[in-house]
């Protein structure tokens, strides 16, 4: 059969809350078995050492911790529905999410895909406890139970469209689920499959059954193939693996834990008892799996046995294995069983074994098997070509073949053959860019990102990532790139730059510990960012500008080099070398203008390559040249020729000109300038920020006159009178060059500082030769263009230049507006800025809703898949049965929310998130509430249907996205409203549905139709 890759794993087993802890438990031969928790049942009440009827001979077993904890808010499940759900469904939901993350995938990216879900499950004790309490069966109880729902819940909440099914073949259920998942992949029914198993022991029923059948170990421990073996010990657990066809995983550069070479399933048929193992069927299923895998039995290095520790079961399994391995001429088959660590996890037994084998192959060592030191002599292991794993078995790097058996109590047998992953997939090479570019990737720093549905969740996961990063020796770039790929999709976005792992750990911890800092480094964007690029003009230059960024960022280097190459034929020397060399000549106009153009072209192109694609552009004076290239109104070569000529021609003009900044309105100064042919208005930067330019002597006279009138002025340090009548001598020569260069209509909207408005692209308004010629002496209408840009509603303004200049002017212009202004982002905030500062700017944009092209942020060596710490779910909310099983026919429990807060600080009200559009919602209690009898009744009804306290509800909360309502709950809502309120008339669900966007909308609708609370009619009559 075609090989199947295991690309993601997550699990929870007794004594092992995650995959890392599970592997640690195995390697130290740990024991996950302990006393039956009081949450399940009173073990002493049901205990009888002699195994009396209705009793069990043990008080111990393998139990997972905190099975009642569930982060229902993460999955937008109401408390009432969460309380009704089988805890096996809850555990699987969280486990599936984390397994997908472990596969290097953001779970939201699977939404709408044909991904399949295959779950093995054996117990349904939650249903036994609740579906027999007929008076309290609700719609939520119905959907909260049933084998099918274990798989269907995952498909529903992750929006997966492929096959979704649960299978019960008793103890072999989850390995059969893996078999079905592999076949679905091979038939191309799906391209990704989630396969898993789950088992939670809620009653002592199976323990009593095992005791009465003579199968139960008194100490609750399985002792596989040991002379001490005396029966089964029950265990719990949940595990999920993510499967893909190996060729697809390799093509996508995914890490592969192990490869499934072949699987097989068969049945005992009629044997010497339906629950008795059948040696012949077991050896047949082994043969079928070997055949499908294309391997000989002698090629199998080790096998993870079923290994229940029962006399008959162990004997039959050894004989079946011996049939294939007794004639081995090399080393005997190594054999072990995870049941010695966990107990028999029943429906999850197959997935527990599969995960153990996959981790063994991945880590190149097979853990020793507990209780193997005293092997059962009656099994005659040597004669069957078998040895028990009494010590860890070191494995070669590749080519290792392993087996895995799982046999069902009713006779359904499964076996899988696995192999170590190809070396290239164990530690994948750097992944090439998804959209290859001619420019080399890399900004010279890492940008770590994390998303979560709420502020407390963000804080919790920041700490989890900090702890994991501190524990590992991994380059910060690889950590950050994987965070960008996987930890995405939720409402709150956190982003922070770092240059090394220790710095990243410190910044993550600092943000988690400081609410104010976290508020600055995280945000919840309400929609797509609308970004404007502002290109600075002359005066922002300085020696060695952007030298730090050129040093750090390969991406910026490539674009500055490109601009330099375009300029060189027209400047005669390298502008790049002049800039980076720190030469003072950068202040000479002939070099200032091409130098600024080169820097701004490189910055703009760098950001665009990083995925920050502007919606609008604005350039101040010479800043328009780089803006025009990005807008595709000018090709790079033409713009380079023009800007070089512009600077050189201006440098040739005679001295004697100057510029004067005046704190006065343009209209006031135009009257004064009208009679001065050698002076003009050069720039209008604000209502009281006008620049005059022209003959120096005239400016000195005007300066004195204005000072006498109390008008403040400031002389600007410039070489020439830019944007003035003194530019006239160069216009003809420049116009000729401009005609040759041409120019077109910008493809990105440009707010022109020549026109003071948006250029009309539909009318064909071009940045052509006439435009660039006029540009030289026309006033810079920055204020008019900027006010128009602000009216356009940009959410972020990115200043493209060697230092911030325009942002302050724009803030001043927008200061009188009531609407919030845009966020200002500075890729080069200071003269020494480098890659870290660019990363911080990109972080600000990401927090605001921009989705960068992450591959372009990192050099190829950093784009290597590696696992991050899994999502840390909240354990604040607890849901369990109201009563535990008891002797004497105690009434079945009711499935109502049982919230038990854990020992953790609650977030202050100021940190609670506001409800906004998001994939995952959280309950918000910080917003307003409608008042009055009808509103109070509505809150009570909504709370009763969803399981919320009325005081938790606010008007802004959305019934579907925030409170987890569905069509069944809407019907119940209608019925309860009709009982609670009067004046509703003939209310139908069709009437109600359009008015259920928020709780406040529902209250408004009730008022509109004249609803009243009982007694309200008399008071208002």
Order of alpha helices (4+ residues) and beta strands (2+ residues): beta-alpha-beta-beta-alpha-alpha-beta-alpha-alpha-alpha-beta-alpha-beta-alpha-beta-alpha-beta-alpha-beta-alpha-beta-alpha-alpha-beta-beta-beta-beta-beta-alpha-beta-alpha-alpha-beta-alpha-alpha-beta-beta-alpha-alpha-alpha-alpha-beta-alpha-alpha-beta-alpha-beta-beta-alpha-beta-alpha-beta-beta-alpha-alpha-beta-alpha-beta-alpha-alpha-alpha-alpha-beta-alpha-alpha-beta-alpha
